[in-house]
Amino acid sequence: MLLSCSKADASAVRVGDTFPAGVHYTNVDGTKINFSKLTNGQKRVLVYYRGGWCPYCNKQLAALQNIEQEIRKKGYQIYALSADSPESFKETAVMNKLGYILLSDSSMKGADALGISYVLPEEKVKKLKSYGKDLEVASGHTHHKLPHPSVFILNEKGIVQFVYTNKDHKVRLSNDKLLKQLI
């Protein structure tokens, strides 16, 4: 059994839990997808990131691309999920030349179910906007919710094998540590 290395105790989902049923995401063409049906019988790595506008996220996504083949050889599929709308994450996929699957959780209902969402304080929303980063445009919503950067490893039955969550958006799970968790 893999161990949790949660850095923030932000995740409500723990090692040994079943991934929440009924969580829906939106794919690049705008179709709503029940995640458990999409991935039934497949081991997966779920990476929640804040959005394509976040430089720390883009660095993480690019680093994941570097180990995607290694992850696939171990029998896992990578899914990267964010608060970005499908229109917004199309740009992220192209910019980072990503080969793995991006899904939108712009409503943040999936992140809510996982216990990793938070509301960005209004002063930080304004500060981001002053840098040309508009959360409402990126997500298509006014909730100002973001996910704590998180990684979930699920077995083929949808049982959580590993959880990493960090409240500090600048700190991400390293590729080396991720690869060590894949069995």
Backbone as a ProteinNet text record, in pm:
[ID]
protein_1_A
[PRIMARY]
MLLSCSKADASAVRVGDTFPAGVHYTNVDGTKINFSKLTNGQKRVLVYYRGGWCPYCNKQLAALQNIEQEIRKKGYQIYALSADSPESFKETAVMNKLGYILLSDSSMKGADALGISYVLPEEKVKKLKSYGKDLEVASGHTHHKLPHPSVFILNEKGIVQFVYTNKDHKVRLSNDKLLKQLI
[TERTIARY]
84.8	0	88.5	55.4	129.4	85.7	172.7	144.1	112.3	32.6	2.2	118.5	148.6	249.3	190.2	68.1	1.4	80.2	107.3	184.3	95.3	-34.9	-119.4	-242.3	-263	-385.5	-507.4	-493.3	-602.6	-697.8	-652.4	-734.6	-828.2	-956.1	-1053.2	-1044.4	-989.8	-974.8	-840.2	-842.8	-722.5	-687.3	-566.9	-524.2	-623	-665.9	-761.7	-904.9	-932.5	-1067.2	-1091.7	-1218	-1257.5	-1271.6	-1223.4	-1238.2	-1386.1	-1422.8	-1563.9	-1642.9	-1751	-1837.5	-1913.6	-1943.6	-2025.2	-1949.2	-1816.8	-1738.2	-1733.2	-1771.6	-1774.4	-1674.2	-1607.9	-1515.5	-1557.3	-1496.2	-1527	-1400.8	-1415.4	-1298.7	-1281.8	-1183.5	-1144.6	-1256.6	-1344.5	-1453.8	-1579.7	-1573.2	-1686	-1781.5	-1750.5	-1837	-1812.4	-1922.1	-1912.3	-1885.3	-1792.5	-1750.1	-1755.1	-1818.1	-1813.3	-1676.9	-1593.7	-1455.2	-1442.5	-1524.8	-1512.1	-1543.3	-1634.2	-1664.4	-1553.5	-1493.9	-1386.6	-1264.9	-1235.8	-1110.7	-1129.7	-1247.1	-1275.4	-1174.7	-1113.3	-1019.6	-878.8	-850.1	-719.1	-654.3	-524.7	-451.7	-427.3	-433.2	-419.1	-349.5	-291	-228.2	-307.9	-368.7	-445	-363.5	-341.9	-263.8	-353.9	-386.1	-464.1	-367.9	-389.7	-308.4	-401.5	-349.6	-432.1	-485	-401.6	-446.2	-328.2	-356.6	-252.7	-188.3	-247.8	-195.6	-86.9	-72.6	18	154.6	262.2	394	442.1	409.2	448.2	377.1	252.5	175.5	233.7	266.8	323	456.4	534	661	633.6	535	498.8	445.9	358.2	300.8	408.9	502.1	612.5	701	726	807.5	736.6	606.3	530.6	540.9	539.9	552.4	683.7	787.8	918.5	919	826.1	822.8	696	620	493.7	515.2	613.8	636.4	672.8	750.6	785.5	661.5	572.9	448.2	361.2	352.2	272.4	329.3	462.1	524.8	488.5	462.3	422.6	271.7	201.9	60	-37	10.9	-73.4	-103.3	-217.4	-255.2	-254.4	-198.9	-197.2	-320.4	-384.7	-493.2	-455.7	-449.7	-421.9	-552	-589.2	-717.9	-697.5	-778.4	-765.7	-900.8	-899.7	-1019.2	-1038.4	-946.1	-958.1	-1074.6	-1136.8	-1239.2	-1170.8	-1246.2	-1184	-1115	-1172.2	-1110.6	-974.5	-965.8	-840.3	-734.5	-773.6	-669.7	-623.2	-695.6	-644.8	-512.1	-507.2	-384.8	-270.7	-302.8	-201.8	-142.8	-228.2	-182.3	-89.9	-126.8	-45.2	86.7	78.8	197.3	301	254	345.8	368	306	319.2	289.8	173.4	135.7	71.8	109.2	53.2	-49.9	-57	-152.9	-284.1	-382.2	-519.5	-539	-593.2	-631.8	-783.9	-832.1	-975.6	-1004.9	-1121.3	-1163.9	-1253.5	-1223.5	-1309.2	-1341.1	-1389.5	-1409.9	-1512.9	-1606	-1703.2	-1639.7	-1530.4	-1455.2	-1532.5	-1634.7	-1710.2	-1625.9	-1539.7	-1449.9	-1350.8	-1290.1	-1194.8	-1264.8	-1389.5	-1467.8	-1485.4	-1522.9	-1545.4	-1417.9	-1304.5	-1176.5	-1124.5	-1185.4	-1143.8	-1019.5	-994.7	-870.5	-895.6	-1019.4	-1047.4	-1044.6	-1019.6	-1024.7	-1064.6	-1115.3	-1153.8	-1037.5	-991	-882.1	-935	-868	-913.7	-921.8	-1016.6	-1043.2	-919.6	-837	-717.3	-620	-614.2	-526.6	-586.3	-718.8	-785.9	-752.4	-760	-727.9	-580.8	-493.7	-350.7	-321.6	-380	-362	-412.9	-527.9	-586.7	-493	-425.4	-332	-212.6	-186.6	-81.1	-135.7	-263.1	-323.7	-373.7	-392.6	-439.8	-578.2	-679.8	-818.6	-879.7	-903	-959	-1097.2	-1176.7	-1311.9	-1309	-1217.8	-1203.2	-1150.4	-1050.6	-989.1	-1087.9	-1171.2	-1262	-1402.5	-1441	-1578.9	-1674.9	-1621.3	-1702.4	-1654.3	-1740.4	-1705.2	-1675.8	-1661.6	-1642.4	-1504	-1405.3	-1267.2	-1206.6	-1252.1	-1197.3	-1078.8	-983.7	-869.1	-845	-777.4	-738.9	-600.5	-580	-443.3	-371.5	-249.1	-176.4	-174.3	-219.4	-236.8	-207.3	-168.2	-149.9	-219.2	-301.7	-369	-328.7	-289.8	-263.2	-374.5	-440.5	-552.7	-519.7	-563.5	-546.1	-658.7	-658.7	-756	-899.4	-918.3	-1052.8	-1097.8	-1013.7	-1048.1	-1018.9	-938.2	-898.8	-774.6	-778.5	-667.4	-550.1	-436	-314.7	-212.8	-226.9	-130.8	-196.1	-168.3	-218.7	-105	-90.7	0.1	-78.4	-86	-152.2	-67.4	-53.7	23.3	-48.3	-65.7	-132.6	-45.4	83.9	175	178.1	122.1	111.1	246.4	352	485.4	555.1	499.7	562.5	484	554.7	492.5	567.3	499	560.6	662.9	782.2	886.4	856.7	909.8	894.8	955.1	1069.9	1134.3	1044.1	985.4	897.1	771.1	719.6	601.4	633.7	742.5	779.1	800.9	854.8	876.7	745.2	636.5	507.5	431.5	474.4	403.2	451.9	357	395.6	328.7
-119	0	124.1	217.7	343.5	433.6	521.7	610.1	749.9	819.1	958.7	1043.5	1147.8	1242.8	1382.7	1396.2	1524.9	1625.6	1738.4	1842.8	1946.8	1939.3	2046.8	1998.2	1867.1	1812.8	1880.1	1922.1	1991.3	1894	1774.8	1680.2	1605	1600	1520.3	1374.7	1348.7	1213.5	1160.8	1040.3	981	850.3	803.9	674.3	568.5	482.6	377.5	413.5	542.8	587.1	556.1	541.2	530.7	671.7	693.2	824.6	860.3	983.6	1021.3	989.2	915.3	880.3	1004.3	1007.7	1116.7	1244.7	1243.4	1362.7	1374.5	1491	1515.6	1625	1603.3	1701.4	1729.3	1829.2	1863.8	1845.1	1777.4	1757	1874.9	1866.3	1977.5	2020.3	1928.3	1967.2	2011.7	2020.5	2070.6	1964.2	1837.4	1728.4	1698.6	1687.7	1650	1500.4	1463.9	1325.1	1284.4	1169.2	1110.4	1043.1	1093.4	1048.7	899.6	845.4	703.4	615	657.7	580	594.9	711.2	736.5	649	626.8	561.5	423.5	366.7	238.5	132.1	66.1	-40.8	4.9	132.3	185.2	253.2	229.7	301.3	443.5	539.5	678	766.7	871.4	977.6	1103.8	1161.9	1285.5	1399.2	1501.1	1616	1738.2	1793.2	1916.8	2034.2	2127.9	2249.5	2370.5	2488.5	2608.2	2657.5	2659	2704.5	2732.8	2743.5	2769	2905.9	2992.8	3127.4	3126.3	3013.4	3002.6	2950.2	3026.8	2981.2	2855.1	2838.4	2718	2595.4	2615.4	2505.9	2466.6	2564.3	2534	2461.2	2498.2	2428.3	2283.1	2260.3	2125	2043.4	2102.9	2031.8	1992.3	2083.2	2053.1	1941.8	1944.6	1840.2	1704.6	1703.1	1577.8	1523.1	1612.3	1568.4	1493	1535.1	1469.8	1325.9	1291.7	1155	1080.1	1136.5	1071.7	928.5	905.2	769.8	671.9	718.2	633.4	597.2	694.5	672.2	572	589	496.4	354.6	341.9	209.4	137	213.4	154	125.5	157	123.7	231.7	354.3	464.5	562.9	627.6	737.6	865.5	973.5	1102.6	1183.4	1242.8	1338.7	1465.3	1577.5	1705.1	1784.2	1831.9	1897.1	2035.6	2131.3	2267.1	2337.4	2457.7	2542.4	2611.3	2594.5	2656.4	2595.7	2677.6	2629.2	2549.8	2466.8	2393	2485.4	2601.7	2696.7	2742.7	2765.5	2812.3	2703.4	2578.7	2476.8	2426.6	2457.4	2426.1	2498.5	2624.1	2704	2643.4	2594.8	2534.4	2409.5	2326.1	2202.7	2233.1	2332.8	2368.7	2432.2	2525.9	2596.7	2500.8	2401.4	2308.5	2179.8	2169.6	2049.3	1923.5	1923	1813	1698.8	1577.6	1459.7	1389.9	1426.1	1361.9	1440.1	1386	1438.2	1552.6	1663.2	1776.4	1777	1801.1	1810.9	1936.3	1993	2114.6	2080.5	2144.5	2142.2	2287.7	2360.3	2504.8	2537.5	2448.5	2471.1	2444.7	2372.1	2328.8	2228.1	2166.1	2064.2	1940.8	1904.8	1791.9	1821.5	1939.1	1978.3	1989.5	2037.6	2043	1902.3	1806.1	1668.6	1605.3	1645.8	1593.4	1667.2	1780.4	1858.3	1940.5	1979.6	2053.7	2194.4	2240.2	2373.8	2479.1	2601.1	2714.8	2837.3	2936.7	3062.3	3159.8	3212	3308.9	3440.7	3499.4	3626.9	3735.3	3823.9	3927	4010.6	4042	4122.2	4047.3	3913.9	3835.3	3823.2	3817.9	3816.7	3946.6	4058.3	4188.7	4196.8	4143.5	4145.9	4065.3	3946.3	3865.5	3940.7	4005.6	4080.3	4192.8	4254.9	4363.2	4310.8	4178.8	4114.1	4058.2	4086	4036.3	3893.1	3842.7	3705.5	3711.8	3691.3	3705.4	3567.6	3533.8	3402.4	3381.7	3487	3474.7	3444	3504.2	3474.8	3332.1	3293.9	3161.5	3048.8	3066.3	2958.4	2973	3096.7	3120	3130.5	3140	3147.7	3264.1	3304.9	3414.5	3364.9	3235.5	3179.8	3205.3	3235.9	3262	3144.9	3023.9	2904.2	2852.8	2797.9	2731.3	2601.5	2506.6	2386	2404	2344.5	2333.3	2237.4	2267.1	2173.5	2034.6	1935.4	1801.3	1694.1	1578.8	1460.2	1344.4	1272.2	1152.8	1037.3	926.6	806.1	707.3	658.5	566.6	432.9	324.5	194.4	172	55.9	29	20.7	10.1	6.1	143	244.5	378.8	402.9	316.5	333.1	421.4	521.1	614.4	542.7	542.8	478	576.7	702.8	804.6	941.4	1029.3	1167	1262	1364.4	1474.8	1603.3	1685	1815	1915.8	2034.2	2136.9	2270.5	2338	2468.8	2577.2	2553.7	2650.7	2623.7	2713.3	2691.2	2686.1	2722.9	2720.5	2585.1	2499.5	2371.7	2259	2177.4	2067.2	1938.3	1827.9	1696.8	1679.9	1637.2	1619.8	1496.3	1496.7	1381.1	1256.3	1269.4	1153.8	1092.1	1175.9	1124.2	1062.6	1122.2	1066.8	928.9	917.8	789.5	680.2	716.1	618.2	563	636.8	592.8	501.1	495	415	271.3	180.1	38.6	-43.3
0	0	0	-83.5	-89.5	24.6	63.5	175.6	129.2	207.9	181.3	228.9	153.9	202.4	192.1	242.3	238.2	318.7	258.4	324.7	391.6	366.8	415.5	489.1	492.2	547.7	486.5	360.9	293.8	226.8	196.5	122.3	214.9	177.8	252.3	210.1	91	39.7	88	142.9	201.6	130.6	154.7	104.1	153.1	60.6	92.6	58.9	40.5	2.3	-145.1	-179.4	-319.4	-373.4	-495.4	-558.4	-561.3	-527.5	-518.1	-646.4	-629.6	-743.1	-788.9	-914.8	-967.6	-995.4	-981	-1013.2	-1165.1	-1214.6	-1358.6	-1395.4	-1507.3	-1561.7	-1705.5	-1765.8	-1903.8	-1986.8	-2100.2	-2185.5	-2280.8	-2365.7	-2452.6	-2548.4	-2585.9	-2676.7	-2603.4	-2469.8	-2392.1	-2342.2	-2365.2	-2320.6	-2173.3	-2096.2	-1954.6	-1946.8	-1859.4	-1846.7	-1700.5	-1673.6	-1540.6	-1528.8	-1441.8	-1435.9	-1407.9	-1318.7	-1285.9	-1406.5	-1493.4	-1613.3	-1717.6	-1724	-1819.5	-1791.9	-1665.8	-1628.8	-1567.5	-1576.6	-1514.5	-1559.9	-1463.6	-1493.3	-1527.4	-1509.2	-1546.4	-1425.6	-1405.4	-1300.9	-1351.5	-1261.8	-1307.2	-1204.7	-1260	-1182.5	-1212.8	-1109.9	-1125.1	-1066.9	-1147.2	-1104.1	-1110.5	-994.6	-990	-987.6	-1078.8	-1083.9	-1089.6	-1056.9	-1044.9	-1178.5	-1281	-1412.6	-1502.6	-1631	-1729.6	-1716.1	-1641.4	-1617.5	-1508.3	-1437.5	-1322.2	-1368.1	-1351.5	-1397.6	-1325	-1197.5	-1123.7	-1181.2	-1221.5	-1281.7	-1416.7	-1498.2	-1629.7	-1617.9	-1518.1	-1494.2	-1455.9	-1369.7	-1328.8	-1446.6	-1527.2	-1641.4	-1742.3	-1766.6	-1858.9	-1802.3	-1672.5	-1609.4	-1618.8	-1601.6	-1615.6	-1757.4	-1853.6	-1992.6	-2012.5	-1941.1	-1952.8	-1902.6	-1812.1	-1757.5	-1798	-1889.7	-1928	-1975.5	-2059.1	-2112.1	-2000.3	-1904.5	-1790.2	-1710	-1691.6	-1618.3	-1694.7	-1824.7	-1906.9	-1902.8	-1903.9	-1898	-1769.3	-1664.5	-1537	-1533	-1643	-1653.9	-1610.4	-1599.1	-1552.8	-1666.1	-1655.2	-1743.6	-1660.4	-1715.5	-1646.2	-1687.7	-1588.4	-1609.8	-1533.4	-1601.7	-1536.7	-1533.7	-1416.3	-1395.5	-1336.5	-1383.3	-1330.9	-1331.7	-1276.6	-1275.6	-1409.9	-1501.4	-1633.9	-1712.2	-1792.2	-1884.4	-1995.3	-2069.7	-2180.7	-2281.6	-2307	-2400.7	-2349.1	-2218.1	-2159	-2158.5	-2128.8	-2119.5	-2255.3	-2360.3	-2494.8	-2516.8	-2475.6	-2489.1	-2408.1	-2286.8	-2200	-2265.5	-2322.9	-2387.4	-2503.8	-2583.5	-2699.8	-2655.2	-2560.2	-2514.2	-2455.7	-2377.4	-2311.4	-2390.7	-2508.7	-2593.5	-2513.7	-2448.4	-2360.2	-2437.1	-2402.2	-2465	-2378.2	-2253.2	-2164.1	-2160.6	-2089	-2092.7	-1994.6	-2045.7	-1961.3	-1950.2	-1828.8	-1804.4	-1723.7	-1749.9	-1681.3	-1562.4	-1452	-1333.3	-1299.9	-1401.2	-1384.9	-1277.3	-1252.6	-1144.1	-1008.1	-1007.7	-889	-803.4	-859.4	-784.9	-757.6	-853.2	-830.9	-719.7	-724	-619.2	-484.3	-484.9	-360.4	-303.2	-390	-346.5	-291.4	-346	-299.3	-175.8	-144.2	-27.5	-50.2	-176.2	-205.7	-259.7	-259	-313.8	-203.2	-245.7	-154.4	-234.7	-165.6	-230.6	-213.8	-325.7	-322.8	-266.8	-168.9	-112.7	-221.4	-206.8	-307.4	-340.6	-239.1	-266.8	-357.8	-345.1	-433.3	-572.8	-581.7	-712.7	-786	-714.5	-774.4	-814.4	-729.6	-760	-887.2	-898.2	-1019.6	-1142	-1125.1	-1237.3	-1281.2	-1184.7	-1218.7	-1299.8	-1289	-1368	-1499.1	-1527.1	-1650.7	-1641.3	-1519.2	-1497.2	-1434.3	-1517.1	-1473.7	-1450.8	-1324	-1289.8	-1349.8	-1356.4	-1410.5	-1560	-1630.9	-1773.4	-1790.9	-1710.3	-1723.1	-1693.7	-1590.4	-1550.7	-1607.3	-1638.5	-1680.8	-1563.4	-1442.5	-1320.2	-1233.5	-1141.4	-1050	-908	-888.8	-754.8	-696.5	-780.1	-737.7	-660.5	-692.3	-629.4	-710.5	-636.9	-696.1	-619.9	-682.9	-609.7	-548.1	-431	-380.7	-475.5	-515.1	-600.8	-534.8	-609.3	-552.9	-656.3	-605.8	-689.1	-618.5	-694.2	-645.9	-737.1	-677.9	-755.2	-721.5	-827.1	-810.4	-874.6	-810	-873.4	-974.2	-1038	-1143.2	-1092.2	-960.2	-902.1	-851.4	-870.3	-824.9	-678	-617.6	-477.5	-473.4	-386.2	-372.6	-307.4	-376.3	-329.7	-272.2	-310.3	-268.5	-283.2	-188.9	-192.8	-158.6	-238.4	-206.5	-228.7	-125.9	-135	-59.7	-117.7	-50	-63	48.9	47.1	-14.7	-22.8	-84.7	-234.3	-313.6	-458.5	-529.1	-459.2	-519.6	-502.2	-417.9	-386.6	-453.8	-533.1	-607.2	-578.3	-596.9	-584.1	-695.7	-660.3	-762.1	-847.6	-968.3	-1056.2	-993.4	-929.2	-866	-759.7	-675.7	-570.5	-629.5	-735.3	-802.3	-858.6	-931.5	-992.1	-887.7	-771.6	-665.1	-610.9	-625.7	-573	-668.2	-792.5	-891.7	-886.9	-857.8	-849.3	-958.4
[MASK]
+++++++++++++++++++++++++++++++++++++++++++++++++++++++++++++++++++++++++++++++++++++++++++++++++++++++++++++++++++++++++++++++++++++++++++++++++++++++++++++++++++++++++++++++++++++++

